[in-house]
Amino acid sequence: MKEGCGRPRYRGLLAPLILILLGGVFLLQHAGLLPQAFARQWWPLLLVVIGVAMLLRRSALRR
């Protein structure tokens, strides 16, 4: 990060972390370590978490 830039270093980490999380869940399901219904039941929670993270990031950038 350049000095005086003012942007946090973690700004671009949200999308890659979400993809890693989703990939991990599907991999665990494929391996039989998670029930098949897990992703179908809990994927809306992931959307809520993404939305909250986006709101928090925007409010932090406005300060």
N, C-alpha and C positions, 0 to 999 in steps of 0.2 A: 504494500500500500504506500502510495506517495504521501509525503508529509503535507499537511494542510488540505488534504482531500475532503476530510470530514465524513466520509462514508465508512460504516463499519466493515470489518473484514469478512464477516459471516453473511453478508448481504445475498450472495449468490448460492448459498448452501441449501436453501429450502427445497428446491426442486430435486437436486440429486439425493438428498436424504429421504425424500418421499419415495423416489424410485427404488432406492435401496431397501426401504422398509417393505414396499409392496413386493419386490422380488424375493425378499426373505420370507414373507408370509406364503407366497405361492410355492416357493421351494420346500418349505416345511410341510405344506399340504401335500405336495407331490410325493414327498418322502413318507407320508403317512403319520407324521408327528403332530399334525393339527387336523381336526375334523374338517370335512369338506364344507360344512355349513358355516365355518368361522368367517371366511371372507364375505360370504353372502350376507351374513348377519351384521358384521361390524364395519363394512366399507363406508356407510354413511358417516360414521364417527370420524373417519379419515377426512372426509370433506369438511366437516365442522372444524377439525383441527387446522386444516389448511386455511380456511376462512378466518379463523381467529388469528393465526400467525400473520396473515396478510394485513389484517386490521391493526395489529400491534406494530408491525413494521412501518405501516404508513403513519401511524400516530407518532412513532419514535422519530421518523424522518422530518416531521413537521416541527419538532421542537428545536 
